[in-house]
Amino acid sequence: MKSQSKKFFTRAEKKIPGGVNSPVRAWKSVGGSPLFISRAKGSHVFDADNKEYIDYVGSWGPMILGHANANILREIHRSAANGTSFGAPTLGEVELAELVSQCVPSIEKLRLVSSGTEATMSAIRLARAFTHRSKLMKFDGCYHGHSDGLLVKAGSGVATLSLPDSAGVPASVARETLTARYNDLPSVQKLFDRYDKQIAAVIVEPVCGNMGVIPPDQNFLAGLRKITARSGALLIFDEVITGFRLALGGAQERYKVKPDLTCLGKILGGGLPLAAFGGRRRIMDLLAPLGPVYQAGTLSGNPLAVAAGAAMVRQLARHGTYEALEAKGRRLADGLNSVIRKHAMRATINRVGSILTLFFGVDSVASVDDARRCDRQQFANFFHAMLKRGIYLPPAPFEAWFISLAHSNADLDRTISAFDDWAGRSERG
């Protein structure tokens, strides 16, 4: 019998390009028809046929407290009772801005937007205005949203579809984007040697999450800070994934490097569409209506999203949150590694806190080139095998798995056992 998900996907393909509203959801990297999710609670999701799965997608990161968190739902309901959107200032916006600044000291001022793409493209425009320079430097494999100038050697979604760039991006725009290699400071310095006073900013995922999880080498982020400061270029941390995930103050707190501008999203909205960019007061005051850099949004600072985001951040600020996330991440990674050793598999796990990626067919991954050598077919086989065992993983080999506070030790141990069972069966042929 055809599943409800397959029926819904057939309908979706008739009206929605590819049947999805974001490409990785189409499962092109792993094959098959995507699950349609009908509901979720805690660490579990339920598909359209009411089958239950342990969820490591977590809406691609925002669900750090788990799905349908009671406190967040309460705040959304309370806010909705007063109206869903006004197109006018609200006290909630101010309170959230104050809260974020307390958590992330490098953010002296911020502007709320609705998506990570808006945040990064606005931060880049601001950097160009502040420095009076035009070129941007990014890193091969890092993804910063789908604005034109950033779709040059982008990350997971593009890699999954085997598209080095996107059609529709003018060559003249692409020429303003320089690409260096992540964890390779000499490649950064080489571009500064050539273009020095033309580079407005360097934008980086401080921990890569869009070519699989790849942590920075010991001196990489500090090296970027020194190079940009020497040149007069700005350093932009894209913390859409890492913000409030790796620490209350994000990756910049964890690695003790202070950027000029920071982009936030995902967790910031508590599961609703919300993002932000912020940084030094002198830079942010260039934004209209104070300055000449125009940026606007009808739903920016939406009261429901602001209420959810504030509830999220306040819960994360409680004592012991990040120690608990670290322990859960370590338990899962250690268990998966024990299975790899037990079955003498060629695979490696990269983990930072509560995000990780399992790469097949490689011994270590420290760069996008390492990641691209992974065995994609083996991952596809693994993905479907785990799905049959009730484990819902990101449907692409270049994505991060997200662990939430709602994941129990039983969830983590069941995931490890499912991997062990699949590895054993694969070993026996």
C-alpha positions in Angstrom: 0.0 0.0 0.0 1.3 3.4 -0.9 2.2 5.5 2.1 0.5 8.8 2.9 3.9 10.5 2.5 4.2 9.2 -1.1 0.7 10.3 -1.9 1.3 13.8 -0.5 4.6 14.1 -2.3 2.9 13.2 -5.6 0.4 16.0 -5.0 3.1 18.4 -4.0 5.1 17.8 -7.2 2.2 19.1 -9.2 2.2 22.6 -7.5 5.5 23.0 -5.8 8.8 22.8 -7.7 10.4 19.5 -6.8 7.6 18.9 -4.4 9.5 20.8 -1.6 10.0 24.3 -0.4 13.7 23.8 0.4 15.9 21.5 -1.8 17.4 19.1 0.7 14.0 18.1 1.8 13.5 16.3 -1.5 16.0 13.5 -0.5 17.8 13.7 -3.8 21.0 12.7 -2.0 19.6 9.5 -0.5 16.8 8.5 -2.9 13.2 7.7 -2.2 10.3 9.9 -1.3 10.6 12.3 1.7 8.6 11.8 4.8 5.8 14.2 5.4 5.8 15.0 9.2 2.4 15.5 10.8 3.4 16.2 14.4 6.3 16.1 16.9 6.9 16.0 20.6 10.1 16.1 22.5 12.8 14.2 20.6 10.3 12.3 18.4 8.5 13.1 15.1 5.6 11.3 13.6 5.0 10.9 9.8 1.8 11.1 7.9 1.2 7.4 8.6 1.7 8.0 12.3 5.0 6.2 12.4 7.3 7.4 15.1 11.0 8.3 14.8 13.8 9.6 17.0 14.6 12.9 15.4 18.1 14.2 14.7 17.0 16.9 12.2 15.3 19.1 14.8 14.0 21.5 12.1 17.7 21.8 11.1 18.8 23.1 14.5 16.1 25.3 16.2 14.6 22.5 18.3 17.4 22.5 20.9 14.8 22.1 23.7 12.9 19.5 21.8 9.6 19.8 19.8 6.5 21.4 21.2 8.2 22.7 24.4 5.5 23.7 26.8 7.0 27.0 27.8 7.5 28.2 24.2 4.0 27.1 23.2 2.6 29.0 26.2 4.4 32.2 25.1 3.3 31.8 21.5 -0.3 31.4 22.5 -0.1 34.3 24.9 1.3 36.5 22.2 -1.1 35.3 19.5 -4.1 36.3 21.7 -3.0 39.9 21.3 -2.6 39.8 17.5 -0.1 38.2 15.2 1.5 41.1 13.4 1.4 44.9 13.7 4.1 46.3 11.4 5.0 48.6 14.4 7.5 48.5 17.3 6.7 46.2 20.2 8.2 45.9 23.6 9.0 42.3 22.9 11.5 43.3 20.2 13.3 45.5 22.7 13.4 42.9 25.4 14.8 40.3 23.0 17.5 42.7 21.7 18.5 43.3 25.3 18.6 39.6 26.0 20.7 38.8 23.0 23.2 41.5 23.8 23.6 40.1 27.3 24.3 36.7 25.9 26.6 37.8 23.1 28.6 40.8 24.2 30.0 41.5 20.8 26.5 42.4 19.7 26.1 46.0 21.0 23.1 46.6 18.6 21.1 44.3 16.4 18.4 44.3 13.8 15.8 41.5 13.7 14.9 39.9 10.3 13.0 36.8 9.3 15.6 34.4 7.9 19.3 33.6 8.0 19.7 34.6 4.3 18.3 38.1 5.2 20.8 38.3 8.1 23.9 37.5 6.1 23.1 39.5 3.0 22.3 42.6 5.2 25.5 42.1 7.3 27.5 42.0 4.1 25.8 45.2 2.7 26.6 46.9 6.0 30.2 45.8 5.9 30.6 47.1 2.4 29.2 50.5 3.4 31.4 50.7 6.6 34.6 49.9 4.8 33.9 51.5 1.4 35.1 48.3 -0.2 33.3 45.8 -2.5 34.8 42.3 -2.3 33.7 39.6 0.1 35.7 36.6 1.2 34.0 33.3 2.1 35.1 29.7 2.4 34.6 26.8 0.0 31.8 24.6 1.4 30.4 27.2 3.8 26.8 28.2 3.2 25.4 31.6 4.2 22.0 31.6 2.6 20.9 31.9 -1.0 21.6 35.5 -1.9 23.4 35.9 -5.2 26.9 36.8 -4.0 27.0 33.9 -1.5 26.1 31.1 -3.9 29.8 30.7 -4.9 31.2 27.3 -3.7 28.4 27.0 -1.2 27.7 24.2 1.2 25.5 21.2 1.8 22.5 21.9 -0.3 24.6 22.8 -3.3 27.0 19.9 -2.7 24.1 17.4 -2.3 22.7 18.4 -5.7 26.2 18.5 -7.3 25.8 22.1 -8.3 29.0 24.2 -7.9 27.0 27.4 -8.2 23.5 28.5 -9.0 22.0 29.4 -12.4 20.8 33.0 -12.3 23.8 34.4 -10.5 25.5 37.0 -12.8 29.2 36.6 -13.3 29.7 40.2 -12.4 28.2 39.5 -8.9 30.2 36.3 -8.5 33.4 38.2 -9.2 33.0 40.2 -6.1 33.2 37.0 -4.0 36.6 35.5 -3.2 36.8 31.9 -1.9 39.4 30.6 0.5 39.8 27.2 2.1 38.5 26.6 5.6 41.1 25.9 8.1 43.8 27.2 5.7 45.1 30.6 6.8 47.7 30.8 4.0 44.9 30.7 1.5 43.3 33.6 3.3 46.5 35.6 3.5 47.2 34.9 -0.2 43.9 36.6 -1.2 44.6 39.5 1.2 48.0 39.9 -0.3 46.4 40.3 -3.7 43.2 42.2 -2.9 43.9 43.7 0.5 42.1 47.1 0.5 39.3 45.8 -1.7 38.1 43.2 0.8 35.2 44.5 2.9 34.7 41.4 5.0 35.4 37.8 5.7 32.3 35.7 6.5 32.7 32.3 8.1 30.8 29.6 9.9 33.0 29.4 13.0 32.2 25.7 13.1 31.2 24.4 9.7 27.8 22.8 9.6 27.1 22.8 5.9 29.8 20.5 4.6 29.2 18.3 7.6 30.4 19.4 11.0 34.0 20.5 10.8 35.6 22.3 13.8 38.1 25.1 13.3 41.8 24.3 13.8 43.2 25.7 17.0 44.5 29.0 15.6 42.1 29.4 12.6 39.5 31.8 14.0 42.1 33.8 15.9 44.1 34.0 12.7 41.2 35.4 10.8 40.7 38.0 13.5 44.3 39.1 13.2 44.3 39.2 9.3 41.1 41.2 9.1 42.0 43.6 11.8 45.4 44.3 10.1 43.7 45.0 6.8 40.7 47.0 8.1 38.2 44.4 6.8 35.4 43.2 9.0 35.1 39.7 10.4 31.5 38.3 10.2 30.6 35.2 12.1 27.6 33.3 10.6 26.3 31.8 13.8 22.9 30.8 12.4 23.7 27.2 13.3 26.1 27.7 16.2 24.4 30.6 18.0 23.0 29.5 21.3 23.9 25.9 20.2 27.5 25.6 21.3 27.3 28.0 24.2 24.9 30.8 25.3 27.2 33.2 23.6 27.7 30.9 20.6 30.9 29.8 19.0 32.6 33.1 19.7 32.2 32.4 23.4 33.5 28.8 23.0 36.5 29.8 21.0 37.1 33.3 22.5 37.2 35.2 19.3 35.2 38.4 18.9 33.8 39.2 15.4 32.7 42.6 14.2 29.3 41.4 13.1 27.3 38.3 14.0 24.4 36.6 12.1 21.9 34.6 14.2 18.9 32.5 13.3 17.3 29.1 13.9 17.4 28.8 17.8 16.9 32.5 18.1 13.3 32.1 16.8 12.3 29.2 19.1 11.0 27.3 16.1 9.4 30.3 14.3 11.0 32.3 11.5 13.3 34.8 13.1 16.9 35.9 12.6 19.2 38.8 13.4 22.4 40.5 12.6 24.3 42.7 14.9 27.6 43.9 16.2 29.6 47.0 17.0 27.4 50.1 17.6 29.5 52.2 15.2 28.8 49.8 12.3 25.1 49.1 13.1 24.3 52.8 13.3 24.9 53.0 9.5 21.5 51.3 9.1 18.4 53.3 8.1 16.8 55.3 9.6 20.0 56.5 11.3 22.3 56.0 8.3 22.4 55.4 4.6 22.3 51.5 4.5 18.7 50.5 3.7 17.2 47.3 5.1 13.6 46.6 5.9 11.1 43.8 6.4 7.3 43.8 6.9 7.4 40.9 9.4 10.8 41.7 11.0 10.4 41.3 14.7 7.1 39.4 14.4 5.6 39.3 17.9 5.0 35.6 17.9 8.6 34.8 16.8 10.0 37.3 19.3 8.0 35.7 22.2 9.1 32.2 21.2 12.7 33.3 20.9 12.8 35.1 24.2 11.3 32.0 25.9 13.9 29.8 24.2 16.9 31.9 25.2 15.7 32.3 28.8 15.4 28.5 29.1 18.9 28.0 27.6 20.3 30.4 30.1 19.5 28.1 33.0 22.4 26.5 34.9 23.7 23.3 33.4 22.1 23.5 30.0 25.3 23.3 28.0 26.9 20.7 30.2 23.9 18.5 29.6 24.1 19.0 25.8 27.8 18.2 25.9 27.2 15.0 27.8 24.5 13.9 25.3 26.7 14.7 22.3 29.6 12.8 23.9 27.4 9.8 24.7 26.1 9.5 21.1 29.5 10.1 19.5 31.3 7.6 21.8 28.7 5.0 21.1 28.8 5.5 17.3 32.6 5.3 17.5 32.5 2.1 19.4 30.4 0.6 16.6 32.8 1.8 14.0 35.7 0.1 15.9 33.8 -3.0 16.5 33.1 -3.6 12.8 36.3 -2.1 11.6 34.4 0.3 9.4 36.2 3.1 7.5 34.3 6.1 8.9 34.8 9.0 11.2 32.7 11.3 13.4 33.2 15.0 13.8 31.4 16.5 16.9 31.3 19.8 18.5 29.0 20.0 21.5 25.5 18.8 20.4 26.1 18.7 16.7 27.9 15.9 14.8 28.3 14.3 11.4 29.2 10.7 10.5 31.3 10.5 7.4 31.7 7.2 5.6 34.7 6.1 3.6 37.2 8.5 5.1 39.5 8.4 8.0 39.3 12.1 9.0 37.6 15.3 7.8 39.2 18.7 8.4 38.3 20.4 5.1 35.6 20.5 2.4 38.0 18.4 0.2 38.0 15.7 2.9 34.2 15.8 3.2 33.7 15.5 -0.6 35.7 12.2 -0.6 33.1 10.6 1.7 31.1 7.6 0.5 27.7 9.1 -0.4 26.2 5.8 -1.5 27.1 4.2 1.8 25.5 7.1 3.6 22.3 6.7 1.5 22.2 3.0 2.5 22.7 3.8 6.1 20.1 6.6 6.1 17.3 4.3 4.8 18.4 1.4 7.1 18.2 3.7 10.1 14.8 5.1 9.0 13.5 1.5 9.0 14.7 1.2 12.6 12.9 4.4 13.6 15.8 6.9 13.5 15.2 10.0 11.4 18.5 11.5 10.3 19.3 14.5 8.0 18.8 13.2 4.4 22.2 14.1 3.1 25.8 13.2 4.0 26.9 16.9 4.3 24.6 17.8 7.1 24.8 18.1 10.9 22.8 15.9 13.3 21.2 18.0 16.0 20.8 16.7 19.5 18.3 18.3 21.9 17.9 18.5 25.6 14.8 16.3 25.0 16.9 13.4 23.8 17.0 10.8 26.5 19.8 8.3 27.1 17.4 5.7 25.9 17.0 7.6 22.6 20.8 7.8 22.2 21.4 4.2 23.1 18.7 3.0 20.8 20.3 5.0 18.0 23.7 3.4 18.7 22.1 -0.1 18.8 20.4 0.5 15.4 23.7 1.5 13.9 25.3 -1.6 15.4 22.6 -3.8 14.0 22.9 -2.3 10.5 26.7 -2.5 10.6 26.6 -6.1 11.6 24.2 -7.0 8.8 26.2 -5.1 6.3 29.4 -6.9 7.5 27.7 -10.3 6.9 26.6 -9.2 3.4 
